[in-house]
Amino acid sequence: MKKPNHDKLKQEFRGFYRVLILTCTIVAIFAVGLIYLLVDPDLSAFKNNGPDAEIVTVPVEEDDFDKIENGIHVRTGFVEAPGMMETVQNCTNCHSAKLVIQNRMNKERWKATIRWMQETQNLWDLGKNEDIIIDYLVTNYPPKKKGRREILTDIEWYELKD
């Protein structure tokens, strides 16, 4: 006789348990929604926004793009000399011309640097342009000879006390 009461109690508990799980699930979904609204109140993740700024192209005359003034390529700062355009076309695709200009190296160091870029930075095979580029860089941006430091000037000397 006690068994039917026990089964009835068990069924009531299952019903209560299902309601409790459903309520917890609804509260959790509601909580996640509130947290999302706190993080992104505009719901921008659900909007298909284009760029905020309008893209404006400035017409550039071909003469200005590769203009040279006083022997300097205006856009990059490279010295006008044989091999300059090959250097511009192969070096400035990945980094600034200023980075190239400041790294004054000899022929062996440039070759080693190019090999390093090819092995680790996905630089393509330069082919016949490699020697042209290296000759251009070594000729126009050779290593600077530093020598001794400059003489110290404008120093106020003081005597050390024992």
MDAnalysis code that builds the backbone (N, CA, C; Angstrom):
import MDAnalysis as mda
import numpy as np

u = mda.Universe.empty(486, n_residues=162, atom_resindex=np.repeat(np.arange(162), 3), trajectory=True)
u.add_TopologyAttr("name", ["N", "CA", "C"] * 162)
u.add_TopologyAttr("resid", np.arange(1, 163))
u.add_TopologyAttr("resname", ["MET", "LYS", "LYS", "PRO", "ASN", "HIS", "ASP", "LYS", "LEU", "LYS", "GLN", "GLU", "PHE", "ARG", "GLY", "PHE", "TYR", "ARG", "VAL", "LEU", "ILE", "LEU", "THR", "CYS", "THR", "ILE", "VAL", "ALA", "ILE", "PHE", "ALA", "VAL", "GLY", "LEU", "ILE", "TYR", "LEU", "LEU", "VAL", "ASP", "PRO", "ASP", "LEU", "SER", "ALA", "PHE", "LYS", "ASN", "ASN", "GLY", "PRO", "ASP", "ALA", "GLU", "ILE", "VAL", "THR", "VAL", "PRO", "VAL", "GLU", "GLU", "ASP", "ASP", "PHE", "ASP", "LYS", "ILE", "GLU", "ASN", "GLY", "ILE", "HIS", "VAL", "ARG", "THR", "GLY", "PHE", "VAL", "GLU", "ALA", "PRO", "GLY", "MET", "MET", "GLU", "THR", "VAL", "GLN", "ASN", "CYS", "THR", "ASN", "CYS", "HIS", "SER", "ALA", "LYS", "LEU", "VAL", "ILE", "GLN", "ASN", "ARG", "MET", "ASN", "LYS", "GLU", "ARG", "TRP", "LYS", "ALA", "THR", "ILE", "ARG", "TRP", "MET", "GLN", "GLU", "THR", "GLN", "ASN", "LEU", "TRP", "ASP", "LEU", "GLY", "LYS", "ASN", "GLU", "ASP", "ILE", "ILE", "ILE", "ASP", "TYR", "LEU", "VAL", "THR", "ASN", "TYR", "PRO", "PRO", "LYS", "LYS", "LYS", "GLY", "ARG", "ARG", "GLU", "ILE", "LEU", "THR", "ASP", "ILE", "GLU", "TRP", "TYR", "GLU", "LEU", "LYS", "ASP"])
u.atoms.positions = np.array([
    [0.790, -1.203, 0.000],
    [0.000, 0.000, 0.000],
    [0.838, 1.276, 0.000],
    [1.949, 1.209, 0.599],
    [2.775, 2.406, 0.662],
    [3.414, 2.703, -0.697],
    [3.525, 1.688, -1.505],
    [4.182, 1.877, -2.781],
    [3.454, 2.863, -3.692],
    [2.115, 2.862, -3.819],
    [1.462, 3.858, -4.681],
    [1.706, 5.271, -4.196],
    [1.742, 5.519, -2.893],
    [2.035, 6.864, -2.394],
    [3.465, 7.278, -2.744],
    [4.343, 6.314, -2.636],
    [5.740, 6.594, -2.940],
    [5.896, 6.941, -4.428],
    [5.224, 6.202, -5.315],
    [5.284, 6.479, -6.748],
    [4.665, 7.834, -7.073],
    [3.578, 8.171, -6.405],
    [2.928, 9.458, -6.624],
    [3.838, 10.589, -6.186],
    [4.505, 10.421, -5.068],
    [5.438, 11.421, -4.561],
    [6.629, 11.571, -5.512],
    [7.075, 10.439, -6.043],
    [8.180, 10.443, -6.982],
    [7.801, 11.211, -8.248],
    [6.596, 11.016, -8.766],
    [6.128, 11.720, -9.963],
    [5.994, 13.218, -9.694],
    [5.502, 13.577, -8.515],
    [5.386, 15.000, -8.166],
    [6.775, 15.646, -8.095],
    [7.721, 14.912, -7.537],
    [9.079, 15.434, -7.441],
    [9.682, 15.626, -8.828],
    [9.464, 14.671, -9.745],
    [9.947, 14.810, -11.118],
    [9.336, 16.024, -11.800],
    [8.045, 16.228, -11.577],
    [7.389, 17.404, -12.153],
    [7.977, 18.689, -11.593],
    [8.191, 18.719, -10.276],
    [8.793, 19.891, -9.638],
    [10.217, 20.095, -10.165],
    [10.958, 19.008, -10.329],
    [12.334, 19.068, -10.824],
    [12.362, 19.626, -12.249],
    [11.454, 19.193, -13.108],
    [11.383, 19.704, -14.479],
    [11.072, 21.193, -14.498],
    [10.148, 21.623, -13.663],
    [9.808, 23.053, -13.579],
    [11.022, 23.835, -13.085],
    [11.716, 23.280, -12.102],
    [12.898, 23.951, -11.561],
    [13.977, 24.081, -12.635],
    [14.237, 23.039, -13.399],
    [15.235, 23.080, -14.479],
    [14.814, 24.087, -15.538],
    [13.566, 24.079, -15.941],
    [13.065, 25.019, -16.935],
    [13.217, 26.456, -16.432],
    [12.876, 26.698, -15.181],
    [12.994, 28.041, -14.604],
    [14.455, 28.481, -14.570],
    [15.345, 27.599, -14.152],
    [16.778, 27.936, -14.115],
    [17.304, 28.241, -15.513],
    [16.866, 27.480, -16.498],
    [17.302, 27.708, -17.873],
    [16.839, 29.069, -18.369],
    [15.601, 29.413, -18.110],
    [15.059, 30.707, -18.535],
    [15.805, 31.839, -17.835],
    [16.052, 31.688, -16.536],
    [16.789, 32.724, -15.789],
    [18.203, 32.856, -16.336],
    [18.862, 31.747, -16.668],
    [20.222, 31.791, -17.214],
    [20.243, 32.497, -18.564],
    [19.290, 32.186, -19.426],
    [19.222, 32.850, -20.736],
    [18.977, 34.336, -20.557],
    [18.107, 34.702, -19.659],
    [17.819, 36.098, -19.374],
    [19.079, 36.796, -18.840],
    [19.827, 36.130, -17.953],
    [21.049, 36.705, -17.388],
    [22.098, 36.922, -18.471],
    [22.260, 35.942, -19.361],
    [23.223, 36.082, -20.461],
    [22.823, 37.253, -21.350],
    [21.545, 37.390, -21.629],
    [21.064, 38.517, -22.436],
    [21.351, 39.849, -21.771],
    [21.135, 39.943, -20.467],
    [21.426, 41.195, -19.747],
    [22.916, 41.511, -19.763],
    [23.740, 40.497, -19.560],
    [25.190, 40.728, -19.599],
    [25.608, 41.199, -20.983],
    [25.052, 40.589, -22.034],
    [25.382, 41.020, -23.389],
    [24.974, 42.472, -23.605],
    [23.797, 42.847, -23.106],
    [23.350, 44.233, -23.254],
    [24.262, 45.196, -22.506],
    [24.813, 44.770, -21.390],
    [25.749, 45.629, -20.673],
    [27.040, 45.811, -21.464],
    [27.489, 44.748, -22.124],
    [28.729, 44.810, -22.885],
    [28.531, 45.538, -24.212],
    [27.436, 45.280, -24.893],
    [27.171, 45.857, -26.209],
    [25.741, 46.398, -26.255],
    [25.500, 47.586, -25.675],
    [24.130, 48.094, -25.606],
    [23.491, 48.396, -26.963],
    [24.297, 48.607, -27.991],
    [23.747, 48.900, -29.319],
    [23.413, 47.646, -30.110],
    [23.735, 46.493, -29.551],
    [23.543, 45.214, -30.247],
    [24.218, 45.232, -31.615],
    [25.422, 45.808, -31.665],
    [26.123, 45.975, -32.936],
    [26.541, 44.649, -33.560],
    [26.643, 43.601, -32.778],
    [27.012, 42.308, -33.347],
    [25.919, 41.772, -34.266],
    [24.699, 42.252, -34.084],
    [23.584, 41.774, -34.889],
    [23.247, 42.709, -36.041],
    [24.026, 43.778, -36.173],
    [23.794, 44.728, -37.256],
    [24.838, 44.517, -38.335],
    [24.480, 44.764, -39.542],
    [25.399, 44.670, -40.656],
    [25.896, 46.070, -40.971],
    [26.885, 46.511, -40.210],
    [27.403, 47.867, -40.393],
    [28.494, 47.872, -41.444],
    [28.456, 48.838, -42.297],
    [29.536, 49.061, -43.232],
    [30.565, 49.932, -42.536],
    [31.567, 50.378, -43.245],
    [32.544, 51.266, -42.620],
    [31.891, 52.581, -42.211],
    [32.302, 53.095, -41.055],
    [31.750, 54.363, -40.572],
    [32.232, 55.540, -41.407],
    [33.449, 55.426, -41.917],
    [34.007, 56.520, -42.688],
    [33.841, 56.225, -44.176],
    [33.682, 57.268, -44.910],
    [33.585, 57.118, -46.352],
    [34.984, 57.027, -46.925],
    [35.197, 56.099, -47.802],
    [36.505, 55.930, -48.417],
    [36.600, 56.880, -49.603],
    [37.596, 57.736, -49.526],
    [37.789, 58.730, -50.565],
    [39.124, 58.456, -51.241],
    [39.093, 58.352, -52.527],
    [40.337, 58.166, -53.260],
    [40.767, 59.505, -53.832],
    [42.013, 59.817, -53.619],
    [42.558, 61.064, -54.117],
    [43.247, 60.762, -55.435],
    [42.833, 61.435, -56.472],
    [43.478, 61.158, -57.753],
    [44.948, 61.564, -57.701],
    [45.801, 60.656, -58.113],
    [47.234, 60.907, -58.123],
    [47.703, 60.822, -59.559],
    [48.371, 61.851, -59.958],
    [48.918, 61.831, -61.307],
    [50.092, 60.866, -61.328],
    [50.301, 60.208, -62.434],
    [51.393, 59.244, -62.530],
    [52.734, 59.901, -62.273],
    [52.864, 61.157, -62.673],
    [54.128, 61.851, -62.456],
    [54.409, 62.027, -60.966],
    [53.363, 62.255, -60.148],
    [53.553, 62.458, -58.720],
    [53.892, 61.169, -57.996],
    [53.413, 60.029, -58.490],
    [53.604, 58.764, -57.808],
    [55.078, 58.380, -57.749],
    [55.799, 58.583, -58.810],
    [57.224, 58.272, -58.845],
    [58.057, 59.529, -59.101],
    [57.647, 60.621, -58.492],
    [58.318, 61.897, -58.670],
    [59.670, 61.884, -57.972],
    [60.638, 62.485, -58.615],
    [61.980, 62.579, -58.061],
    [62.370, 64.048, -58.003],
    [62.752, 64.485, -56.814],
    [63.200, 65.869, -56.627],
    [64.580, 65.849, -55.996],
    [65.491, 66.606, -56.581],
    [66.860, 66.707, -56.076],
    [67.512, 65.334, -55.902],
    [67.225, 64.410, -56.809],
    [67.839, 63.098, -56.778],
    [67.244, 62.148, -55.741],
    [66.092, 62.520, -55.149],
    [65.447, 61.687, -54.135],
    [64.045, 61.322, -54.597],
    [63.707, 60.063, -54.515],
    [62.369, 59.586, -54.832],
    [61.444, 60.096, -53.730],
    [60.507, 60.975, -54.064],
    [59.706, 61.685, -53.076],
    [58.887, 60.727, -52.207],
    [58.262, 59.750, -52.780],
    [57.380, 58.860, -52.024],
    [58.138, 58.008, -51.009],
    [59.342, 57.544, -51.348],
    [60.057, 56.626, -50.464],
    [61.262, 57.232, -49.776],
    [61.870, 58.241, -50.380],
    [63.098, 58.801, -49.823],
    [64.347, 58.115, -50.330],
    [64.197, 57.162, -51.244],
    [65.355, 56.474, -51.803],
    [66.117, 57.408, -52.738],
    [67.440, 57.199, -52.793],
    [68.296, 57.937, -53.709],
    [68.038, 57.429, -55.123],
    [67.934, 58.367, -56.067],
    [67.728, 57.961, -57.456],
    [69.041, 57.391, -57.991],
    [69.012, 56.144, -58.364],
    [70.189, 55.461, -58.908],
    [69.704, 54.168, -59.555],
    [70.557, 53.539, -60.352],
    [70.152, 52.261, -60.942],
    [69.788, 51.257, -59.850],
    [68.646, 50.603, -60.033],
    [68.175, 49.618, -59.058],
    [67.165, 50.174, -58.066],
    [66.911, 51.482, -58.136],
    [65.976, 52.086, -57.189],
    [64.565, 51.520, -57.351],
    [64.076, 51.414, -58.577],
    [62.702, 50.950, -58.779],
    [62.547, 49.484, -58.369],
    [63.545, 48.661, -58.623],
    [63.479, 47.271, -58.169],
    [63.417, 47.207, -56.650],
    [64.170, 48.079, -56.004],
    [64.170, 48.137, -54.539],
    [62.816, 48.612, -54.033],
    [62.272, 49.638, -54.657],
    [60.951, 50.140, -54.261],
    [59.910, 49.036, -54.433],
    [59.922, 48.376, -55.574],
    [58.903, 47.374, -55.872],
    [58.989, 46.142, -54.983],
    [60.173, 45.771, -54.537],
    [60.317, 44.549, -53.746],
    [60.403, 44.780, -52.251],
    [60.875, 45.936, -51.839],
    [61.080, 46.159, -50.402],
    [59.911, 46.876, -49.737],
    [59.304, 47.811, -50.441],
    [58.259, 48.617, -49.794],
    [56.884, 47.951, -49.846],
    [56.796, 46.741, -50.377],
    [55.533, 46.005, -50.300],
    [55.261, 45.556, -48.875],
    [56.324, 45.285, -48.119],
    [56.161, 44.731, -46.771],
    [56.477, 45.730, -45.667],
    [57.357, 46.660, -45.903],
    [57.709, 47.598, -44.847],
    [58.110, 48.943, -45.424],
    [58.288, 49.875, -44.541],
    [58.608, 51.245, -44.921],
    [59.995, 51.331, -45.543],
    [60.148, 52.280, -46.460],
    [61.460, 52.524, -47.054],
    [62.437, 53.015, -45.991],
    [61.928, 53.688, -44.965],
    [62.802, 54.180, -43.892],
    [63.501, 53.024, -43.188],
    [62.827, 51.898, -43.043],
    [63.443, 50.735, -42.419],
    [64.605, 50.235, -43.266],
    [64.447, 50.275, -44.575],
    [65.510, 49.837, -45.477],
    [66.688, 50.804, -45.406],
    [66.384, 52.094, -45.434],
    [67.434, 53.114, -45.457],
    [68.261, 53.098, -44.175],
    [67.623, 52.890, -43.040],
    [68.364, 52.961, -41.776],
    [69.258, 51.745, -41.543],
    [68.996, 50.641, -42.226],
    [69.807, 49.431, -42.054],
    [70.926, 49.422, -43.077],
    [71.993, 50.050, -42.742],
    [73.142, 50.134, -43.647],
    [74.005, 48.896, -43.444],
    [74.116, 48.089, -44.507],
    [74.867, 46.839, -44.391],
    [75.744, 46.630, -45.614],
    [76.707, 45.709, -45.447],
    [77.522, 45.336, -46.595],
    [76.799, 44.250, -47.387],
    [77.426, 43.800, -48.475],
    [76.773, 42.852, -49.381],
    [76.410, 41.537, -48.685],
    [77.333, 40.999, -47.881],
    [77.080, 39.730, -47.207],
    [75.929, 39.846, -46.210],
    [75.905, 40.942, -45.474],
    [74.834, 41.127, -44.483],
    [73.478, 41.295, -45.161],
    [73.430, 42.010, -46.312],
    [72.162, 42.142, -47.036],
    [71.685, 40.779, -47.528],
    [72.607, 39.969, -48.051],
    [72.216, 38.629, -48.513],
    [71.670, 37.803, -47.355],
    [72.349, 37.869, -46.202],
    [71.900, 37.114, -45.032],
    [70.529, 37.609, -44.566],
    [70.320, 38.915, -44.629],
    [69.028, 39.480, -44.219],
    [67.918, 39.040, -45.172],
    [68.211, 39.036, -46.452],
    [67.224, 38.589, -47.443],
    [66.897, 37.108, -47.225],
    [67.916, 36.286, -46.978],
    [67.662, 34.860, -46.711],
    [66.788, 34.697, -45.463],
    [67.089, 35.484, -44.436],
    [66.281, 35.414, -43.207],
    [64.825, 35.787, -43.499],
    [64.619, 36.855, -44.288],
    [63.248, 37.261, -44.625],
    [62.555, 36.179, -45.453],
    [63.291, 35.515, -46.321],
    [62.695, 34.453, -47.124],
    [62.341, 33.239, -46.265],
    [63.176, 32.923, -45.280],
    [62.928, 31.753, -44.438],
    [61.858, 32.003, -43.377],
    [61.804, 33.213, -42.852],
    [60.914, 33.450, -41.704],
    [59.769, 34.421, -41.978],
    [59.895, 35.264, -42.994],
    [58.894, 36.306, -43.220],
    [58.140, 36.147, -44.542],
    [58.308, 35.031, -45.201],
    [57.629, 34.724, -46.468],
    [58.005, 35.670, -47.607],
    [59.232, 36.142, -47.612],
    [59.697, 36.937, -48.750],
    [59.844, 36.011, -49.951],
    [59.365, 36.454, -51.076],
    [59.424, 35.668, -52.297],
    [60.851, 35.628, -52.839],
    [61.087, 34.747, -53.798],
    [62.384, 34.659, -54.459],
    [62.555, 35.901, -55.317],
    [63.617, 36.639, -55.081],
    [63.839, 37.889, -55.813],
    [64.426, 37.660, -57.204],
    [64.936, 36.468, -57.442],
    [65.485, 36.138, -58.761],
    [66.624, 37.063, -59.143],
    [66.596, 37.540, -60.386],
    [67.678, 38.412, -60.880],
    [67.659, 39.775, -60.191],
    [66.525, 40.139, -59.585],
    [66.451, 41.427, -58.891],
    [67.273, 41.461, -57.607],
    [67.599, 40.288, -57.059],
    [68.332, 40.268, -55.796],
    [69.667, 40.995, -55.903],
    [70.449, 40.671, -56.921],
    [71.755, 41.330, -57.080],
    [71.595, 42.813, -57.374],
    [70.583, 43.173, -58.158],
    [70.334, 44.586, -58.470],
    [70.001, 45.351, -57.189],
    [69.133, 44.776, -56.349],
    [68.718, 45.437, -55.100],
    [69.905, 45.547, -54.149],
    [70.656, 44.462, -53.988],
    [71.803, 44.493, -53.071],
    [72.836, 45.506, -53.545],
    [73.117, 45.545, -54.851],
    [74.078, 46.531, -55.376],
    [73.582, 47.950, -55.122],
    [72.299, 48.184, -55.324],
    [71.727, 49.511, -55.066],
    [71.907, 49.904, -53.602],
    [71.572, 48.987, -52.693],
    [71.640, 49.303, -51.263],
    [73.078, 49.489, -50.790],
    [73.985, 48.640, -51.243],
    [75.384, 48.750, -50.823],
    [76.013, 50.023, -51.374],
    [75.647, 50.393, -52.591],
    [76.208, 51.592, -53.211],
    [75.674, 52.866, -52.565],
    [74.356, 52.912, -52.310],
    [73.746, 54.157, -51.846],
    [73.577, 54.249, -50.334],
    [73.604, 53.125, -49.656],
    [73.444, 53.111, -48.193],
    [74.478, 52.174, -47.569],
    [75.767, 52.509, -47.747],
    [76.806, 51.623, -47.193],
    [76.871, 51.774, -45.673],
    [77.530, 50.829, -45.012],
    [77.693, 50.970, -43.560],
    [78.478, 52.240, -43.246],
    [78.089, 52.907, -42.187],
    [78.795, 54.125, -41.782],
    [79.988, 53.726, -40.921],
    [81.097, 54.354, -41.197],
    [82.273, 54.121, -40.366],
    [82.200, 55.095, -39.203],
    [82.191, 54.549, -38.009],
    [81.988, 55.400, -36.850],
    [83.293, 55.914, -36.252],
    [84.318, 55.126, -36.184],
    [85.562, 55.595, -35.579],
    [85.397, 55.845, -34.091],
    [86.205, 56.773, -33.571],
    [86.161, 57.085, -32.144],
    [85.003, 58.002, -31.837],
    [84.619, 58.036, -30.543],
    [83.547, 58.946, -30.130],
    [84.059, 60.371, -30.191],
    [83.130, 61.316, -30.265],
    [83.503, 62.722, -30.324],
    [84.078, 63.178, -28.993],
    [84.877, 64.237, -29.064],
    [85.474, 64.812, -27.856],
    [84.367, 65.414, -27.002],
    [84.461, 65.207, -25.687],
    [83.478, 65.778, -24.768],
    [83.691, 67.281, -24.677],
    [82.612, 68.034, -24.825],
    [82.693, 69.490, -24.723],
    [81.606, 69.981, -23.790],
    [81.734, 71.206, -23.346],
    [80.745, 71.852, -22.479],
    [80.446, 71.019, -21.235],
    [81.516, 70.585, -20.555],
    [81.338, 69.797, -19.341],
    [81.851, 70.604, -18.165],
    [81.092, 70.650, -17.125],
    [81.538, 71.312, -15.903],
    [82.201, 70.275, -15.021],
    [83.520, 70.402, -14.890],
    [84.261, 69.442, -14.080],
    [84.219, 69.887, -12.627],
    [84.270, 68.948, -11.749],
    [84.324, 69.270, -10.318],
    [85.357, 68.379, -9.652],
    [85.865, 68.862, -8.545],
    [86.881, 68.106, -7.844],
    [86.262, 67.116, -6.896],
    [86.844, 65.941, -6.850],
    [86.390, 64.919, -5.900],
    [87.019, 65.213, -4.555],
    [86.227, 65.120, -3.517],
    [86.746, 65.354, -2.176],
    [87.063, 64.035, -1.522],
    [88.147, 64.003, -0.759],
    [88.554, 62.774, -0.072],
    [87.660, 62.453, 1.077],
])
